[in-house]
Amino acid sequence: MAITLQFAGFDTKDLGVSISPLAELMAVLHVWAEPDHHFDSSAEIQEIARHLDDGLIAEFNELSPLWARFRARFFFPLASDTNQIFERELAALAALPLETFVSMAAEGIRGFSQGLPAAEKLLHDQSDRAEFLETCRSRSLGRFELADQLLQNPQGFRSRIIRFLADCWSSFFSREWEGLFVPLGGAAAQLAGKLNRADPATVIATLSVTAKAFPGLSEVRFDKLQQRRVQLAGRQLLLIPSRWIGNHLTVKDRDGYPVIVHFPAQAGQKELLKIQQVRDRLSALSAESRMELFRHISAEPMTTSELATRLGQPAAQISRSLRVLREADLVVSERRGKLVYHRIDTATVLRLGPDLLATLTR
């Protein structure tokens, strides 16, 4: 599955790079809400949370569906201004047409956008309203309660969100942003320079290890757990670097607003495995004979003949098993004089769990 950006007919004057304090705050909240998907940052986010008051934490817990797996669109820039300032972003959220806000909030609360009735129907059609509330209830009681609050008092619900975001800014994020402003600004400037010198699709394909450019088709595809094609002709495209997003990348597409690509800006981002590499490693360890061999060489490096003797198998069979494990990068073979010793690749094995999770949830 993939999200595909289609560049045919796209005018590069509609391409911008910006930093966004609101989008970065949302990224922090997302990591806090989904620690299992951002294990590299979980200790750091818990240290931030440790200093927050109980009221802010309680409000975070109640509102967290808005920035969990599906992040509400209003957390990203609503215009292609390349000079995003937190206060202006909150003002833009406050000025968003109410029905648009309701639609964006409803998507975030429910957790997906497909098949969502128009905001007018959610607010005034009893059948659509009841179906939406029941869908949210089926996901969690917390989502249902948020959905009910949204439809009962949409303006009050918006004010609640803005107040929470402002409290986050004053409690911790203004200090965090002071340290992020320069490096994220530098990443944005560097990317803008590359875009001025090279084909935008080719450059954008370098923003994530999940991306691939198809120059003949004027497309960039991001390997995601979604299937969507975004036609960029006549649209604005805004690229936003993030430190907190980790290796994850988000594409937001809503008619009437810029297409957003929220991408990891950190230097030397960790390479994610391809899905086939995950399959190969799991498959290599799925056979009982290979797992038994693997256990032996985890204790100490051994030669093929030693393994054959211990396991009671022909040397040729041991060699085949070792080849499968070696091709999956789970085993390292080293020559010492006339003998070749086999050992597990400890670093790869230690990363099996994190690599699997990061690849599945990217």
Protein Blocks (a to p, Z undefined) as FASTA:
>chain_A
ZZdddfehpafklpccdddfklmmmmmmmmmmmmmlmmmlmmmmmmmmmmpcfklmmmmm
mmmmmmmmbccfklpcfbfcfbdcfklmmmmmmmpcfklmmmmmmmmmnopaghpacfkl
mmmmmklmmmmmmmmmmmomklmmmmmmmmmmmmlmmmmmmmmmmmmmmmmmmmmmmmmm
mmmmmmmmmmmmmmmmmcfklmmmmmpckbccdfknopacdddfbdcdddfehpacdddd
dfklomadcddddehiacdddddfbghiacdddfklmmmmmmmmmpmklmmmmmmmmmpc
cdfklmmmmnopafklmmmmmmmmmmnopaccddehjbccddddfklmmmmmmmmmmmmm
ZZ
